[in-house]
């Protein structure tokens, strides 16, 4: 898949990487255990990415477009 909708991380066959594939490739469980992060979830990285981008001054409009959000307030 190429273009604006291309996947950043792909499975071995070029499709979307599934959670179990990600865990195997990155050793996610070992990493978070070594860091001592309590009850970690891969999705937490999404929140970290948004917070870091916001800290760098990315506009709310751009953040919302990038992360596919339609509202900026709490749900």
Buried (B, 14 or more C-beta within 10 A) or exposed (E): EEEEEEEEEEBEEEEEBEEEBBBEEEEBEEEBEEEEEEEBEEEEEEEEEBEEBEEEEEEEEEBBEEEEEEEEEEE
